[in-house]
């Protein structure tokens, strides 16, 4: 059988409009049998560390914008009720605009890309686009922009994605695979297409990222105790492992035995050269560390590794991996573990990935963990510092990064054929984003009432 040409795939995409028209993506209203969002959020709390869950709600209740960050499961349930195109690449699953940023490649160059893959799963590409567009509208509202501007921000997401996907459809597989957005391009784009204020914000993002080296991370998180390097204590956000704490928080009995077992299992998930590199280190300390919004309450750990001699130490992070928020609403895909799903999805979607990305499963608790470096030259833009022009430029970058990830794992030509050249899809996405932002504000208000009444406990400012 002959290999389909780009033109064939483009035509296939056009045919898919018959099962879900482009304008249908603009439709949004809560279904009659919509699951209570608070019930969904509390269902996702099962298995989390109970004493940390109030911190999650304290961060979510801050604003509708932060609420959406922690409500991936709610939006997944809502998106499951919307039309789908039938094209299924690997999804980020949580394409909120705060889940993009810069980080270091193995060559120590700064790359702009998606940086959160906890919810990664194969599914309808338009779900990621809709989540990014909805977060754009909420960001605009949070920054006090007029609603006409916020609608423009959503259109920017869809048009950027449309333009990028068409670009990848016209390039070879290898050209698409090698494509990346580096720090130089980020600065050039902000300088050419944005304001002086936004250009300054972008420079600050890159400057801070370059300063977030392993040395700085060690300075911030460790201290000298009787001549030995140890992780600092700053409860409840940073709690070093001690025998009683380890058992209470993680359900594991023996610190050393558990860490050594996890270390060996993790090493086996890596390539031989990475195993050789890490064989020069040994684990000397560890801690429970709280970060983010949606992941608060899951077991997120850091371990201190010391190498051969003084000033030779690094910190790795272990994050608990559970089922994707998308999983209940999509066809079953078999992965050996949830952590392997996260690692596989990340390496497929990102231009380059952390050299220490791997996983293990605890034989005692049966929980999955994936490993990576902590704060390795990572940086993200301060959304509240961006003016209209700056946020538009930033969203254009996010849209290109998202489209490239979908093109790598899906079919750019078919997707381009479906979207077409007109503004029908962009107009629909903007319509959806406005309506879903309204829904998110209603859901956020419901959470506020639940916190005020005491139904849900929230610890603010942590």
Helices and strands as residue ranges (DSSP letters): H 6-16, G 22-26, H 37-43, H 50-60, H 64-70, H 72-79, E 88-91, G 97-99, E 100-104, E 110-114, E 121-124, H 125-142, H 147-169, H 173-178, E 181-182, H 183-193, H 196-211, H 214-221, E 222-225, E 228-231, E 238-240, H 243-250, H 255-268, H 272-278, E 282-289, E 300-306, E 313-321, G 327-329, H 338-349, E 358-361, E 368-373, G 383-385, H 388-409, H 412-419, H 424-453
